[in-house]
């Protein structure tokens, strides 16, 4: 309880009117516990709970003892004054009681009043109050002004040390909580795709590795597919090869040409990689007419000044109403036609490949641990979680979670649990450092 200093001193002066001054002997009064250390909580609040031990010869039977606890900074500044404690000796207590009955006297002490009706060798008076400490305050303490009969003018006010204040440790603001993964066995369906920017002789579908950059493009496609086709843990579901022809020429002709180019690319794969007959059946050719929109986009990216002309034609004859051939004839009449052929149509002759496969699921803890050591690339998120649970030490669990995130960087559970584990390890390391 915080009180006004002026009111306290008014109360002290009022006591002096009720009796004579008695000398203060602070050597006799003490506090239990005698080495109190008060640590407020993280809101700055603490409970001061002590006992004042008062010898009976500390004051006469006609006196009043007033104890005023206060919060004091390291520099000696009084920051707060708390609820006073008044102890009335037997004769003084009777005098106050009589004044209250006969004169309707109202006691001016704004705190707890204890009547010591029985005068023993030693009094132990409990005291409890809430203490609020301003943030950032270091080396503060709590003491108390002690006065007998409230005589300020005759040296009857002394100071009694009560408690040291210690700031709490910084709050651990770490709010992440461990998410318990659920190990659910499910098919590990995998997908991938790529583009081979192959060049073809105009109006031809056969693949010539020596033409342009075809050899490098074919090897790139092979490099993407071979590890899957040769993986004992992988079961190929389908390989879709999608042909795309340049936009120039009749739509029907281009569509058929693109399909034949996709078939040719698939045949090249079968021969190049000696694909098993059962897998050959899963290599499927398809076609996707691209029209002029990819050409327009390429012109825009190149900053071509005639991109606006091509765009105007496509808006005038929308593809949605089967105007592909009309678009092609209008674009051919543009003065920039030769430049379009040279710079933008060749890049539109390409094939796209998409593949899907399933990976073997690992069913036992023994198999999980064994395969983790050799094929972590074949693991699902759930399998990584299970392996982490099987690891005996926090350090090993951290290693598993880091590897998980290397393969599944978007895993929310993985990120969360790794953060929790690393935090615990850092706290543990900090404690060891403190011990040293």
Backbone torsions as a table, in degrees:
resi	resn	phi	psi	omega
1	UNK	NA	123.1	179.8
2	UNK	-91.6	132.0	-177.3
3	UNK	-125.5	157.7	178.0
4	UNK	-76.3	128.6	-177.5
5	UNK	-60.0	-39.6	-178.8
6	UNK	-59.7	-43.4	-179.9
7	UNK	-63.4	-36.5	178.5
8	UNK	-62.5	-45.7	-178.0
9	UNK	-69.8	-32.2	172.6
10	UNK	-60.3	-42.0	178.3
11	UNK	-62.5	-42.9	178.3
12	UNK	-59.7	-42.9	178.9
13	UNK	-64.4	-36.5	179.1
14	UNK	-63.4	-34.1	-179.6
15	UNK	-65.2	-35.0	-177.6
16	UNK	-66.4	-20.5	179.0
17	UNK	-78.5	-14.7	-175.6
18	UNK	-97.5	-10.0	-179.3
19	UNK	-167.6	171.1	179.9
20	UNK	-80.8	165.6	-178.8
21	UNK	-77.6	137.5	175.7
22	UNK	-120.5	145.0	-179.2
23	UNK	-66.8	142.7	179.6
24	UNK	-88.6	132.1	-179.8
25	UNK	-123.8	79.9	-175.5
26	UNK	-69.9	-13.0	177.0
27	UNK	-64.1	-20.5	-177.3
28	UNK	-92.1	-27.3	-177.6
29	UNK	-84.6	142.7	-178.5
30	UNK	-145.1	173.5	-177.2
31	UNK	-123.5	138.3	173.4
32	UNK	-115.2	127.1	-6.3
33	UNK	-69.3	152.8	-174.6
34	UNK	-81.8	-7.1	178.3
35	UNK	-131.3	48.3	-176.6
36	UNK	-63.5	130.9	173.2
37	UNK	-121.5	115.3	-176.0
38	UNK	-100.5	122.2	178.4
39	UNK	-112.8	105.4	177.9
40	UNK	-63.4	159.6	174.4
41	UNK	-76.0	-175.9	-173.8
42	UNK	-74.3	-6.3	171.1
43	UNK	-90.7	-1.0	179.8
44	UNK	88.1	10.9	-176.5
45	UNK	-111.2	137.8	175.8
46	UNK	-141.9	164.5	179.2
47	UNK	-111.2	119.2	174.5
48	UNK	-89.0	115.8	-178.0
49	UNK	-130.8	106.2	-174.1
50	UNK	-139.3	179.6	170.2
51	UNK	-130.3	137.2	171.8
52	UNK	-93.6	122.7	178.5
53	UNK	-99.6	119.1	-171.0
54	UNK	-124.2	115.8	173.9
55	UNK	-66.4	150.2	-177.7
56	UNK	-69.7	-21.8	179.0
57	UNK	-87.4	7.6	179.6
58	UNK	-67.9	-32.8	176.4
59	UNK	-145.9	159.8	179.7
60	UNK	-72.7	167.2	178.4
61	UNK	-68.1	-7.1	179.7
62	UNK	-102.2	6.6	-172.8
63	UNK	-105.7	169.5	173.8
64	UNK	-126.0	130.1	175.9
65	UNK	-99.9	128.5	179.0
66	UNK	-118.0	125.5	179.0
67	UNK	-119.0	123.4	-176.4
68	UNK	-120.6	95.9	177.0
69	UNK	-67.1	150.2	-179.3
70	UNK	-153.9	157.8	177.1
71	UNK	-98.6	127.0	-174.3
72	UNK	-127.5	133.2	178.3
73	UNK	-77.3	172.3	179.4
74	UNK	-62.1	-29.0	179.7
75	UNK	-83.0	-2.5	179.4
76	UNK	94.9	3.0	179.7
77	UNK	-75.8	129.8	176.6
78	UNK	-79.4	114.3	-175.7
79	UNK	-92.3	-37.8	179.9
80	UNK	-148.3	152.0	173.1
81	UNK	-121.0	130.0	-174.7
82	UNK	-102.0	175.0	-175.2
83	UNK	-56.7	124.6	-179.6
84	UNK	-70.8	161.2	174.2
85	UNK	-124.0	124.1	177.5
86	UNK	-111.2	132.3	177.1
87	UNK	-118.1	116.0	-177.6
88	UNK	-99.6	123.1	173.5
89	UNK	-67.5	162.7	-172.0
90	UNK	-53.3	-50.4	-176.1
91	UNK	-67.3	-40.8	179.4
92	UNK	-63.3	-40.8	179.8
93	UNK	-62.5	-41.0	178.6
94	UNK	-65.0	-38.4	-179.5
95	UNK	-63.3	-43.7	179.3
96	UNK	-64.6	-41.2	-179.8
97	UNK	-62.0	-41.7	-179.6
98	UNK	-64.6	-41.4	179.3
99	UNK	-65.1	-34.9	178.9
100	UNK	-67.2	-37.1	-178.8
101	UNK	-75.7	-47.8	-172.3
102	UNK	-84.3	-36.1	-172.9
103	UNK	-113.9	4.2	-177.4
104	UNK	55.0	41.9	-178.8
105	UNK	-70.4	136.6	177.2
106	UNK	-110.4	119.4	-177.6
107	UNK	-64.1	136.6	-175.0
108	UNK	-89.4	-2.4	179.2
109	UNK	-73.7	120.7	-178.1
110	UNK	-85.8	30.2	-176.4
111	UNK	-145.1	-152.2	-176.8
112	UNK	-81.3	135.0	177.5
113	UNK	-118.9	125.3	179.7
114	UNK	-112.6	127.2	177.6
115	UNK	-96.3	113.6	179.7
116	UNK	-87.6	73.5	-177.3
117	UNK	-67.0	-33.9	178.4
118	UNK	-105.2	118.0	-173.8
119	UNK	-94.9	97.4	-179.9
120	UNK	-99.7	-177.0	-178.9
121	UNK	-66.5	-31.2	-177.4
122	UNK	-150.3	133.7	176.7
123	UNK	-103.7	138.5	172.7
124	UNK	-121.5	109.0	-174.2
125	UNK	-106.2	116.4	178.2
126	UNK	-70.8	147.4	179.3
127	UNK	-144.2	135.0	-179.4
128	UNK	-144.8	133.9	177.9
129	UNK	-155.1	156.4	176.9
130	UNK	-85.9	135.1	-178.0
131	UNK	-118.6	127.3	176.2
132	UNK	-112.5	123.8	-176.4
133	UNK	-109.2	126.3	177.5
134	UNK	-60.7	145.8	179.5
135	UNK	-62.5	142.9	178.2
136	UNK	79.1	5.1	-178.7
137	UNK	-84.7	120.2	-179.8
138	UNK	-112.9	151.9	173.9
139	UNK	58.3	31.4	174.5
140	UNK	-85.5	165.8	177.2
141	UNK	-150.4	168.9	175.5
142	UNK	-115.1	128.0	172.1
143	UNK	-129.2	-171.2	-179.4
144	UNK	-145.6	138.5	167.8
145	UNK	-78.2	132.6	-178.8
146	UNK	-119.0	127.5	-179.3
147	UNK	-139.8	139.1	172.3
148	UNK	-103.7	122.5	179.3
149	UNK	65.5	3.2	173.9
150	UNK	71.6	23.3	-177.9
151	UNK	-83.8	101.7	-178.3
152	UNK	-80.1	-21.6	-173.1
153	UNK	-91.8	-4.6	-176.2
154	UNK	-123.7	24.9	174.4
155	UNK	75.1	24.1	-177.2
156	UNK	-92.8	14.2	178.3
157	UNK	-110.7	123.8	178.4
158	UNK	-130.7	174.3	-176.8
159	UNK	-117.9	135.0	179.6
160	UNK	-120.4	121.1	177.5
161	UNK	-72.0	135.3	-176.3
162	UNK	-115.7	-54.5	-172.5
163	UNK	-155.5	151.3	171.4
164	UNK	-93.9	140.9	177.7
165	UNK	-102.8	130.8	178.8
166	UNK	-122.3	127.1	178.9
167	UNK	-66.5	140.7	179.1
168	UNK	-67.5	158.9	174.1
169	UNK	-62.9	149.5	179.4
170	UNK	-54.7	142.4	-179.9
171	UNK	-67.5	132.9	173.0
172	UNK	-77.9	105.3	-176.7
173	UNK	-85.6	4.5	-180.0
174	UNK	-64.0	116.8	-171.6
175	UNK	-110.0	-4.9	-180.0
176	UNK	-67.1	142.3	177.4
177	UNK	-121.1	145.9	-178.6
178	UNK	-62.6	132.8	175.5
179	UNK	-104.9	117.4	-178.3
180	UNK	-77.2	111.8	-179.0
181	UNK	-69.3	151.1	175.2
182	UNK	-105.2	120.0	-178.9
183	UNK	-82.9	95.6	-179.8
184	UNK	-110.3	122.0	178.9
185	UNK	-79.0	120.6	-178.7
186	UNK	-142.2	156.7	177.6
187	UNK	-58.7	136.2	178.9
188	UNK	-95.5	85.3	-177.9
189	UNK	-83.9	121.7	-177.2
190	UNK	-117.3	149.3	179.5
191	UNK	-139.4	157.0	176.1
192	UNK	-159.4	166.4	179.2
193	UNK	-156.4	163.1	177.4
194	UNK	-164.3	173.0	179.7
195	UNK	-129.7	133.1	172.5
196	UNK	-109.8	109.3	-178.1
197	UNK	-81.3	74.0	-176.5
198	UNK	-82.6	146.6	174.1
199	UNK	-105.1	140.0	-179.8
200	UNK	-126.9	151.7	169.1
201	UNK	-64.1	140.2	-177.3
202	UNK	-53.4	129.6	177.3
203	UNK	66.4	19.5	176.7
204	UNK	-121.0	153.7	-178.0
205	UNK	-115.7	-11.4	-178.0
206	UNK	-72.4	146.7	-175.8
207	UNK	-92.8	126.6	177.0
208	UNK	-114.7	103.0	-178.6
209	UNK	-59.1	-23.7	-178.2
210	UNK	-83.2	-5.7	-177.1
211	UNK	-85.2	122.6	177.0
212	UNK	56.3	-128.3	-179.1
213	UNK	-104.3	24.3	-174.3
214	UNK	-60.2	-41.1	-176.4
215	UNK	-59.8	-45.8	179.6
216	UNK	-64.8	-39.8	179.3
217	UNK	-66.6	-40.2	177.9
218	UNK	-66.2	-40.3	178.6
219	UNK	-66.3	-34.1	176.8
220	UNK	-64.2	-43.4	177.5
221	UNK	-64.6	-41.1	177.7
222	UNK	-62.4	-43.5	-179.8
223	UNK	-61.6	-33.0	179.3
224	UNK	-74.7	-35.8	-172.2
225	UNK	-94.7	-31.2	-174.5
226	UNK	-58.5	-46.2	-179.6
227	UNK	-58.0	-32.2	-179.9
228	UNK	-76.5	-43.8	-179.5
229	UNK	-64.4	-29.4	-178.2
230	UNK	-98.6	2.4	-177.9
231	UNK	-82.7	121.6	-179.7
232	UNK	-68.0	-19.6	179.8
233	UNK	-90.2	-8.1	-175.2
234	UNK	-103.3	140.3	175.5
235	UNK	-120.4	107.0	-178.1
236	UNK	-66.0	126.7	175.3
237	UNK	-91.6	-46.7	-179.2
238	UNK	-165.2	149.0	169.5
239	UNK	-124.0	112.1	179.9
240	UNK	-98.9	123.7	175.3
241	UNK	-112.3	119.6	-171.7
242	UNK	-112.8	119.6	-180.0
243	UNK	-88.8	143.4	177.7
244	UNK	-136.8	123.0	-178.8
245	UNK	-98.2	165.7	175.5
246	UNK	-66.2	159.9	-173.5
247	UNK	-76.0	-20.5	-177.0
248	UNK	-74.8	142.4	-179.3
249	UNK	104.1	168.6	-179.4
250	UNK	-62.5	144.0	-176.6
251	UNK	-61.2	-47.2	-177.5
252	UNK	-61.1	-42.2	179.4
253	UNK	-65.1	-44.3	-179.7
254	UNK	-64.1	-37.7	-179.9
255	UNK	-63.8	-46.0	178.4
256	UNK	-65.4	-38.8	179.5
257	UNK	-64.5	-42.0	178.8
258	UNK	-63.4	-39.0	178.8
259	UNK	-64.1	-43.7	-179.9
260	UNK	-64.4	-33.2	176.7
261	UNK	-68.8	-36.5	175.9
262	UNK	-65.3	-42.3	177.3
263	UNK	-61.1	-41.0	-179.5
264	UNK	-65.3	-39.7	178.5
265	UNK	-65.3	-40.1	177.6
266	UNK	-65.1	-40.6	178.6
267	UNK	-64.5	-39.4	177.9
268	UNK	-60.8	-41.6	178.6
269	UNK	-62.2	-43.6	-178.3
270	UNK	-60.2	-43.2	-178.6
271	UNK	-73.8	-44.0	-175.9
272	UNK	-62.4	-40.7	-173.7
273	UNK	-108.7	10.3	176.9
274	UNK	48.7	52.7	-176.0
275	UNK	-68.3	138.7	-179.3
276	UNK	-63.8	149.8	-177.2
277	UNK	-55.8	-39.7	-177.6
278	UNK	-67.3	-24.9	178.9
279	UNK	-84.5	-32.3	178.8
280	UNK	-54.6	-37.5	-179.1
281	UNK	-64.7	-17.7	-177.4
282	UNK	-97.6	2.6	174.6
283	UNK	-90.3	110.8	-171.0
284	UNK	-115.1	135.0	177.1
285	UNK	-97.2	144.5	179.6
286	UNK	-149.3	173.7	-177.2
287	UNK	-140.5	145.4	175.6
288	UNK	-139.3	103.8	177.0
289	UNK	-62.4	124.0	-177.4
290	UNK	-90.0	-27.9	-178.1
291	UNK	67.0	-154.4	-173.5
292	UNK	-96.4	-7.5	-178.4
293	UNK	-62.4	-42.7	175.7
294	UNK	-61.6	-34.2	177.1
295	UNK	-64.9	-44.9	178.3
296	UNK	-60.3	-43.7	-179.9
297	UNK	-62.3	-40.8	178.3
298	UNK	-64.4	-38.3	177.9
299	UNK	-66.0	-41.0	177.5
300	UNK	-61.3	-47.4	-179.2
301	UNK	-62.3	-31.5	178.8
302	UNK	-83.0	-5.9	-178.0
303	UNK	69.9	28.4	-177.7
304	UNK	-64.9	130.2	-177.5
305	UNK	-67.7	-17.0	-179.0
306	UNK	-96.6	7.4	179.2
307	UNK	-59.6	-36.6	-179.7
308	UNK	-62.9	-34.9	178.3
309	UNK	-65.5	-44.6	178.6
310	UNK	-63.6	-41.5	179.4
311	UNK	-61.6	-40.6	179.8
312	UNK	-62.6	-38.5	178.7
313	UNK	-65.8	-43.5	-179.3
314	UNK	-65.2	-33.7	176.7
315	UNK	-72.1	-34.6	-180.0
316	UNK	-71.5	-35.8	-179.8
317	UNK	-123.3	81.7	-174.8
318	UNK	-63.6	143.7	-179.8
319	UNK	-63.9	-31.9	-176.5
320	UNK	-60.6	-20.4	-180.0
321	UNK	-106.6	29.0	174.3
322	UNK	57.7	47.8	-179.7
323	UNK	-104.4	21.3	-175.3
324	UNK	-56.0	-46.7	-178.6
325	UNK	-67.8	-35.9	177.3
326	UNK	-65.0	-42.0	176.2
327	UNK	-57.6	-46.7	-176.8
328	UNK	-61.6	-43.0	-179.7
329	UNK	-65.7	-39.8	-179.9
330	UNK	-67.7	-40.1	-179.7
331	UNK	-69.1	-34.0	178.0
332	UNK	-61.9	-27.1	-178.5
333	UNK	-81.3	-8.1	179.6
334	UNK	-69.8	146.6	177.9
335	UNK	-61.4	-22.9	-177.5
336	UNK	-91.0	12.3	-174.3
337	UNK	-57.0	-44.9	-178.4
338	UNK	-61.4	-38.9	178.8
339	UNK	-68.2	-36.1	176.8
340	UNK	-62.6	-44.2	179.4
341	UNK	-61.3	-43.3	-175.0
342	UNK	-72.3	-35.8	-168.9
343	UNK	-105.3	-22.1	-169.2
344	UNK	-126.7	-25.2	-176.2
345	UNK	-78.3	-33.4	-179.0
346	UNK	-60.2	-37.7	-179.1
347	UNK	-69.8	-12.7	-179.1
348	UNK	-90.1	-4.4	177.1
349	UNK	-91.7	98.5	-173.0
350	UNK	-155.4	168.7	173.2
351	UNK	-125.6	144.9	176.0
352	UNK	-110.6	139.5	177.6
353	UNK	-124.1	136.8	177.2
354	UNK	-127.7	139.9	-178.2
355	UNK	-138.7	148.4	177.8
356	UNK	-136.1	143.8	-179.7
357	UNK	-157.2	161.8	175.2
358	UNK	-113.2	145.8	176.7
359	UNK	-104.3	147.4	178.9
360	UNK	-60.1	136.3	174.4
361	UNK	-89.5	144.3	179.6
362	UNK	-98.9	125.2	-165.8
363	UNK	-99.8	-22.3	-177.5
364	UNK	-121.0	159.1	177.8
365	UNK	-62.0	-38.3	179.7
366	UNK	-62.7	-43.8	179.1
367	UNK	-66.4	-39.8	178.8
368	UNK	-59.2	-48.4	-178.9
369	UNK	-65.4	-39.7	-179.7
370	UNK	-64.9	-47.7	-177.0
371	UNK	-73.9	-27.9	177.2
372	UNK	-60.8	-34.2	-178.4
373	UNK	-71.0	-23.7	-174.2
374	UNK	-120.2	-27.8	-175.4
375	UNK	-137.0	57.8	177.2
376	UNK	-63.7	-22.5	178.3
377	UNK	-65.3	-17.1	-179.4
378	UNK	-94.5	7.0	-175.1
379	UNK	-91.1	144.7	168.5
380	UNK	-85.4	169.9	176.0
381	UNK	-57.2	-46.4	-177.7
382	UNK	-60.1	-37.5	179.2
383	UNK	-68.7	-37.0	174.1
384	UNK	-62.1	-44.0	179.4
385	UNK	-58.0	-43.5	-178.7
386	UNK	-65.2	-41.9	177.3
387	UNK	-60.7	-40.8	178.7
388	UNK	-60.2	-40.8	178.4
389	UNK	-63.6	-31.4	-178.1
390	UNK	-78.0	-15.7	-178.7
391	UNK	-73.3	136.8	-172.9
392	UNK	-78.1	-26.1	-174.3
393	UNK	-117.5	153.8	176.5
394	UNK	-58.8	-36.8	-179.7
395	UNK	-62.3	-41.1	179.1
396	UNK	-69.9	-36.1	176.3
397	UNK	-62.8	-42.0	178.0
398	UNK	-59.7	-43.1	180.0
399	UNK	-60.6	-40.3	179.4
400	UNK	-65.9	-44.4	-179.5
401	UNK	-64.9	-35.9	176.7
402	UNK	-65.1	-40.0	178.2
403	UNK	-68.3	-38.4	176.0
404	UNK	-54.7	-48.5	-177.2
405	UNK	-70.0	-21.0	174.2
406	UNK	-67.2	-33.2	178.2
407	UNK	-93.7	-30.0	-179.0
408	UNK	-128.8	72.4	-174.6
409	UNK	-63.7	-18.0	-179.3
410	UNK	-91.9	3.0	-176.3
411	UNK	-66.3	110.4	-179.8
412	UNK	-67.4	-42.4	179.0
413	UNK	-65.2	-40.5	178.6
414	UNK	-61.3	-45.8	179.2
415	UNK	-62.5	-45.0	-178.6
416	UNK	-61.7	-52.4	-174.7
417	UNK	-68.8	-33.5	175.3
418	UNK	-63.5	-41.5	178.2
419	UNK	-62.2	-40.7	178.5
420	UNK	-63.2	-46.5	-179.0
421	UNK	-63.0	-45.1	-179.3
422	UNK	-66.1	-34.8	176.7
423	UNK	-64.4	-44.0	179.4
424	UNK	-62.4	-40.2	178.7
425	UNK	-65.4	-38.7	179.6
426	UNK	-67.1	-38.4	176.8
427	UNK	-63.9	-43.6	179.0
428	UNK	-61.5	-43.2	179.3
429	UNK	-65.1	-37.4	178.1
430	UNK	-64.3	-38.9	178.6
431	UNK	-65.4	-40.7	177.6
432	UNK	-63.3	-39.3	178.3
433	UNK	-64.1	-38.6	177.8
434	UNK	-64.7	-37.6	-179.2
435	UNK	-65.6	-33.9	177.9
436	UNK	-72.1	NA	NA
